[in-house]
Amino acid sequence: MEAEINLPARGYSYFLQEISSKLAVNGSYEKACEVFSDIFPLDIPIRSLERIVGDTCEDVSGYYEEKPAPELDPQATITVATLDKKGVVIRKPPSDAADVETASVDPQKPGKKRMSTEICAYTIKPHIRSADDVAGEMVEEKTLPFKPKPQTKLVWGSLSEGPEKTVDRLAEAVTERLCWSSELVCILDGEQSLWRLVHQYFPTAFFVLDIFHVLEHLSEAAHCFYEERSPEAKRFVRERLRMLLTGNAGQVIGGLKQILTKRSLSKTQKYTLHKVIGYLERNRQHMRYDICLERGYPIGSGVIEGACRNLISDRLELTGMRWTVQGAESVIRLRAVYINKDWKDFWRFRRKSEKGRLYGITVQQQDDLHDEALLKAA
């Protein structure tokens, strides 16, 4: 009888688990419980909701392993791989060591931030533009008439897997999005450990330094001499940005070095210019923006920056939040499902998967329809 009605392992229905976990990945557990009790005459303890989220996330990896490769647009001939890191505050271990579920913290830095790795893979149509177009958009905030949107986007993050395993997942996603006519572009910021990692996994890719991080460093240099957002500061940044976009990184670096040696500068100004020059020199080989613009490659990591904000910041960095590694990992995985717009499909997979585990039954199509009918009835 339990198999016939697809009774879950826990004492809460799949409908309740799906709705409550969706609330939990979009806001605090306290707020999720409050909203749920406002809609239904039922109070869910926060601890129970945490366990529901923990149970549910165990099926996320299996879901993406079985999910079919996306359908590709033949005009979207550029495949982009990008990754970044984001810190999550880990709370100190509880005094009660017997509580295993809340004691899973980083033993080296309890109460400190632990770095999670976020990845994103997508396809996009080529977008050929000029250096003036890009400089105007970034410095003068002009809007270009046409910008292609990312397609087949997959976002993933992990706190516990480690960068190598997470990049393994990125490699699988890239393989699904590459076809014989595709070109692979890797966009990263200036962190050297990430550059070494992607070079190992994608040796034939075209590597690009994120232009937004370059713009931040040029702005720092400009603010050594001019007020923020002043016309002079904008002119300083625009001139050097345009040189970079036309393939003249050496002129930019040389010009900054001349300012450093020929002008009378304060210690703060010298420190800032040394930092900017060092950043540009370390990443010079990845600033081939003239080739990118000619071929229509993207040059900014706005997609992964948005993913980090959406996946981590908007949920795990709410005011006063501290996490266990296990608790944070559960929310990150489920939030990735939500961001990837796979929520309904994932829950269909979860109901089938758990029924197979509990009752040893291979679920047929009519069982899925039966589950849908129960959802509508609820």
C-alpha positions as CSV (number, residue, x, y, z in Angstrom):
1,M,0.0,0.0,0.0
2,E,2.9,2.4,0.8
3,A,4.4,1.7,-2.6
4,E,1.1,2.2,-4.3
5,I,0.6,5.6,-2.9
6,N,4.3,6.4,-3.2
7,L,4.7,7.2,0.5
8,P,7.9,9.2,1.2
9,A,10.6,8.1,3.6
10,R,9.9,11.1,5.8
11,G,6.5,11.8,7.4
12,Y,5.9,14.8,5.1
13,S,4.3,14.5,1.7
14,Y,6.3,15.2,-1.5
15,F,4.1,18.2,-2.1
16,L,5.0,19.6,1.3
17,Q,8.7,18.8,0.8
18,E,8.8,20.5,-2.6
19,I,7.0,23.7,-1.6
20,S,8.8,24.1,1.7
21,S,12.3,23.4,0.3
22,K,11.6,25.9,-2.5
23,L,10.8,28.5,0.1
24,A,14.0,27.5,2.0
25,V,16.4,28.0,-0.9
26,N,15.0,31.4,-1.6
27,G,15.0,32.8,1.9
28,S,15.9,32.0,5.5
29,Y,14.6,28.8,7.1
30,E,12.7,31.0,9.6
31,K,11.0,32.9,6.9
32,A,10.2,29.7,4.9
33,C,8.5,28.2,8.0
34,E,6.6,31.4,8.6
35,V,5.3,31.7,5.0
36,F,4.3,28.0,4.9
37,S,2.4,28.2,8.2
38,D,0.6,31.3,6.8
39,I,-0.7,29.3,3.8
40,F,-1.3,25.9,5.4
41,P,-2.6,25.0,8.9
42,L,0.7,23.3,9.7
43,D,3.9,24.3,11.6
44,I,7.1,22.8,10.3
45,P,10.0,22.9,12.8
46,I,13.1,24.6,11.4
47,R,15.1,21.5,12.1
48,S,12.7,19.4,10.1
49,L,13.0,21.7,7.2
50,E,16.8,21.6,7.3
51,R,16.6,17.8,7.2
52,I,14.2,17.9,4.3
53,V,16.6,20.1,2.3
54,G,19.5,17.8,3.3
55,D,17.6,14.7,2.2
56,T,16.5,16.3,-1.1
57,C,20.0,17.5,-2.1
58,E,21.3,13.9,-2.1
59,D,19.4,13.4,-5.4
60,V,20.8,16.5,-7.2
61,S,24.0,14.8,-8.5
62,G,22.0,11.8,-9.8
63,Y,19.5,14.1,-11.5
64,Y,22.2,15.9,-13.5
65,E,24.0,12.7,-14.4
66,E,20.8,11.4,-16.0
67,K,19.6,14.6,-17.5
68,P,19.9,14.6,-21.3
69,A,22.3,17.0,-23.0
70,P,20.7,20.3,-24.0
71,E,19.6,21.0,-27.5
72,L,22.1,23.3,-29.2
73,D,21.4,26.3,-31.4
74,P,23.6,25.9,-34.5
75,Q,24.1,29.7,-34.5
76,A,25.4,29.7,-31.0
77,T,28.9,28.6,-32.0
78,I,30.8,29.8,-28.9
79,T,30.9,27.6,-25.8
80,V,32.0,29.5,-22.7
81,A,33.4,28.0,-19.5
82,T,33.9,30.2,-16.4
83,L,34.5,29.7,-12.7
84,D,35.0,31.7,-9.6
85,K,35.3,31.3,-5.8
86,K,33.1,32.8,-3.1
87,G,33.5,32.6,0.7
88,V,30.8,31.2,3.0
89,V,31.0,31.9,6.8
90,I,31.3,28.6,8.7
91,R,30.1,28.7,12.3
92,K,32.0,27.4,15.3
93,P,31.4,23.8,16.3
94,P,28.7,23.3,19.0
95,S,29.6,22.4,22.5
96,D,27.7,19.2,22.1
97,A,30.0,17.1,20.0
98,A,27.4,14.3,19.8
99,D,25.4,16.4,17.4
100,V,27.1,15.1,14.3
101,E,24.8,16.9,11.8
102,T,25.7,20.4,13.1
103,A,29.3,19.6,13.8
104,S,30.4,19.3,10.2
105,V,32.6,22.4,10.0
106,D,36.0,23.2,8.7
107,P,38.3,22.0,11.5
108,Q,41.0,24.4,10.5
109,K,39.1,27.6,10.6
110,P,35.8,27.3,12.6
111,G,33.8,30.5,12.5
112,K,35.8,31.7,9.4
113,K,35.0,31.8,5.7
114,R,35.5,28.7,3.6
115,M,35.8,29.1,-0.1
116,S,33.2,27.5,-2.4
117,T,33.8,27.0,-6.1
118,E,31.2,28.1,-8.6
119,I,31.1,27.1,-12.3
120,C,29.0,28.1,-15.3
121,A,28.9,26.8,-18.8
122,Y,26.8,28.2,-21.6
123,T,26.7,28.7,-25.4
124,I,26.3,32.1,-27.1
125,K,26.2,33.6,-30.6
126,P,29.2,35.5,-31.8
127,H,29.0,39.3,-31.2
128,I,31.5,41.3,-33.3
129,R,32.0,44.9,-32.0
130,S,34.6,47.6,-31.9
131,A,36.9,48.8,-29.1
132,D,34.9,52.1,-29.1
133,D,31.7,50.1,-28.6
134,V,33.0,48.3,-25.6
135,A,34.8,51.3,-24.1
136,G,31.6,53.4,-24.4
137,E,29.5,50.7,-22.9
138,M,31.8,50.1,-19.9
139,V,33.0,53.7,-19.1
140,E,30.2,55.9,-20.4
141,E,27.5,53.3,-19.7
142,K,26.1,53.4,-23.2
143,T,23.8,50.6,-24.2
144,L,24.6,48.6,-27.3
145,P,21.7,48.0,-29.7
146,F,22.1,44.2,-29.7
147,K,23.7,41.8,-27.3
148,P,23.2,38.0,-27.6
149,K,22.0,36.2,-24.5
150,P,23.6,33.1,-23.1
151,Q,21.9,29.8,-24.0
152,T,21.9,26.3,-22.3
153,K,23.3,27.9,-19.2
154,L,24.3,25.5,-16.3
155,V,25.3,26.9,-12.9
156,W,26.8,24.7,-10.2
157,G,28.6,25.3,-6.9
158,S,30.1,23.3,-4.1
159,L,31.7,24.0,-0.7
160,S,32.7,20.4,0.1
161,E,33.7,18.8,-3.2
162,G,36.9,20.8,-3.8
163,P,37.8,22.8,-6.9
164,E,39.1,19.8,-8.9
165,K,35.9,17.8,-8.6
166,T,33.8,20.9,-9.3
167,V,35.8,21.6,-12.5
168,D,35.3,18.0,-13.5
169,R,31.6,18.9,-13.6
170,L,32.4,21.9,-15.6
171,A,34.3,19.7,-18.1
172,E,31.3,17.5,-18.5
173,A,29.0,20.4,-19.1
174,V,31.4,21.9,-21.7
175,T,31.5,18.5,-23.5
176,E,27.7,18.5,-23.8
177,R,27.8,22.0,-25.3
178,L,30.6,21.6,-27.7
179,C,30.0,20.5,-31.3
180,W,32.3,20.2,-34.3
181,S,31.9,23.9,-35.2
182,S,32.1,25.3,-31.6
183,E,34.9,27.4,-30.2
184,L,35.7,27.1,-26.5
185,V,36.4,30.3,-24.5
186,C,37.4,30.3,-20.8
187,I,36.9,33.6,-18.9
188,L,38.4,34.1,-15.5
189,D,39.6,36.8,-13.1
190,G,43.2,37.0,-12.2
191,E,43.5,34.2,-9.5
192,Q,46.5,32.1,-10.6
193,S,45.2,28.9,-9.0
194,L,42.1,29.0,-11.2
195,W,44.2,29.7,-14.3
196,R,46.4,26.6,-13.6
197,L,43.3,24.5,-13.1
198,V,41.5,25.4,-16.3
199,H,44.7,25.1,-18.3
200,Q,44.9,21.5,-17.2
201,Y,41.2,20.7,-18.1
202,F,40.9,22.9,-21.3
203,P,44.4,23.1,-22.9
204,T,43.0,24.1,-26.3
205,A,40.6,26.8,-25.1
206,F,41.0,30.5,-25.8
207,F,41.7,32.1,-22.4
208,V,40.4,35.5,-21.6
209,L,41.0,37.7,-18.5
210,D,37.7,39.2,-17.4
211,I,37.5,42.8,-18.6
212,F,35.5,43.9,-15.6
213,H,38.3,43.0,-13.2
214,V,40.7,44.9,-15.5
215,L,38.4,47.9,-15.5
216,E,38.4,47.9,-11.6
217,H,42.2,48.0,-11.6
218,L,42.3,50.8,-14.1
219,S,39.8,52.7,-12.0
220,E,42.0,52.3,-9.0
221,A,44.9,53.8,-10.9
222,A,42.8,56.7,-12.1
223,H,41.6,57.4,-8.5
224,C,45.2,57.9,-7.4
225,F,45.1,61.2,-9.3
226,Y,41.4,62.2,-9.9
227,E,38.1,62.1,-8.0
228,E,35.8,59.1,-8.5
229,R,33.4,59.5,-11.4
230,S,35.1,62.8,-12.5
231,P,35.4,63.5,-16.2
232,E,39.2,63.3,-15.8
233,A,39.1,59.8,-14.2
234,K,36.7,58.6,-16.9
235,R,39.1,59.9,-19.6
236,F,42.1,58.2,-17.9
237,V,40.3,54.9,-17.8
238,R,38.7,55.1,-21.3
239,E,42.1,55.9,-23.0
240,R,43.8,52.9,-21.4
241,L,40.9,50.6,-21.8
242,R,40.7,51.4,-25.5
243,M,44.5,50.6,-25.8
244,L,43.9,47.2,-24.2
245,L,41.0,46.5,-26.4
246,T,43.1,47.2,-29.5
247,G,45.9,44.8,-28.4
248,N,48.2,47.4,-26.9
249,A,48.6,46.0,-23.4
250,G,52.3,46.8,-23.5
251,Q,51.7,50.5,-24.0
252,V,49.3,50.6,-21.0
253,I,51.8,48.9,-18.7
254,G,54.7,51.0,-20.0
255,G,52.7,54.2,-19.5
256,L,51.9,53.4,-15.9
257,K,55.5,52.6,-15.3
258,Q,56.5,56.0,-16.6
259,I,54.1,57.7,-14.3
260,L,55.5,55.7,-11.4
261,T,59.1,56.7,-12.1
262,K,58.7,60.2,-13.4
263,R,56.1,61.7,-11.2
264,S,56.4,62.7,-7.5
265,L,54.0,60.3,-5.8
266,S,52.9,59.5,-2.3
267,K,53.4,56.0,-0.8
268,T,49.8,55.2,-1.3
269,Q,49.9,56.2,-4.9
270,K,53.0,54.2,-5.5
271,Y,51.5,51.1,-3.8
272,T,48.4,51.3,-5.9
273,L,50.2,51.7,-9.2
274,H,52.6,48.8,-8.3
275,K,49.6,46.6,-7.6
276,V,47.8,47.6,-10.9
277,I,51.0,47.1,-13.0
278,G,51.7,43.7,-11.4
279,Y,48.1,42.6,-12.1
280,L,48.4,43.6,-15.8
281,E,51.8,42.0,-16.2
282,R,50.8,38.7,-14.6
283,N,47.8,38.4,-16.9
284,R,49.1,40.1,-20.1
285,Q,49.0,36.8,-22.1
286,H,45.3,36.6,-21.5
287,M,44.4,40.1,-22.6
288,R,44.1,39.5,-26.3
289,Y,40.9,41.5,-26.5
290,D,41.5,42.6,-30.1
291,I,41.2,39.0,-31.2
292,C,38.1,38.5,-29.0
293,L,36.3,41.5,-30.5
294,E,37.2,40.4,-34.1
295,R,35.9,36.9,-33.5
296,G,32.9,37.9,-31.5
297,Y,34.0,36.3,-28.2
298,P,32.6,37.4,-24.9
299,I,35.2,39.2,-22.7
300,G,33.4,39.7,-19.4
301,S,32.6,37.2,-16.6
302,G,29.3,38.9,-15.8
303,V,27.5,35.5,-16.0
304,I,29.6,33.8,-13.3
305,E,29.6,37.0,-11.2
306,G,25.8,36.9,-11.4
307,A,25.8,33.2,-10.6
308,C,28.0,33.8,-7.5
309,R,25.7,36.5,-6.3
310,N,22.5,34.5,-7.0
311,L,23.8,31.1,-5.8
312,I,25.8,32.3,-2.7
313,S,25.3,35.9,-1.7
314,D,21.5,36.2,-2.1
315,R,20.9,33.2,0.2
316,L,24.0,32.2,2.3
317,E,25.1,35.8,3.1
318,L,21.9,37.0,4.6
319,T,22.3,39.1,7.8
320,G,24.0,37.2,10.6
321,M,24.1,33.8,8.9
322,R,26.6,31.1,9.9
323,W,26.6,27.7,8.3
324,T,27.8,24.1,8.8
325,V,29.6,22.8,5.7
326,Q,26.8,20.1,5.2
327,G,24.0,22.7,5.6
328,A,25.5,25.1,3.2
329,E,26.2,22.4,0.6
330,S,22.6,21.3,0.7
331,V,21.3,24.8,0.1
332,I,23.9,25.5,-2.7
333,R,22.9,22.4,-4.6
334,L,19.2,22.9,-4.4
335,R,19.5,26.6,-5.2
336,A,21.5,25.6,-8.3
337,V,18.6,23.4,-9.4
338,Y,16.2,26.4,-8.9
339,I,18.5,28.8,-10.8
340,N,18.9,26.4,-13.7
341,K,15.1,26.2,-14.0
342,D,15.1,22.5,-13.4
343,W,13.0,22.5,-10.3
344,K,9.8,20.7,-11.5
345,D,11.8,18.2,-13.5
346,F,14.1,17.5,-10.6
347,W,11.2,16.8,-8.2
348,R,9.7,14.4,-10.8
349,F,13.1,12.6,-10.8
350,R,13.3,12.6,-7.0
351,R,9.9,11.0,-6.5
352,K,10.8,8.3,-8.9
353,S,14.2,7.8,-7.5
354,E,13.1,7.5,-3.8
355,K,10.3,5.1,-4.8
356,G,12.9,2.9,-6.4
357,R,15.1,3.0,-3.3
358,L,12.3,2.4,-0.8
359,Y,10.2,-0.2,-2.6
360,G,12.5,-1.6,-5.4
361,I,10.0,-0.5,-8.0
362,T,10.8,0.7,-11.5
363,V,8.5,3.7,-11.9
364,Q,6.5,3.7,-15.2
365,Q,5.0,6.7,-16.9
366,Q,1.5,6.2,-15.3
367,D,3.1,6.5,-11.8
368,D,4.4,9.9,-12.8
369,L,1.0,11.0,-13.9
370,H,-0.4,9.7,-10.7
371,D,2.0,11.9,-8.8
372,E,1.0,14.9,-10.8
373,A,-2.6,14.2,-10.0
374,L,-1.8,14.1,-6.3
375,L,0.0,17.4,-6.6
376,K,-3.1,19.0,-8.2
377,A,-5.3,17.5,-5.6
378,A,-3.2,18.9,-2.8
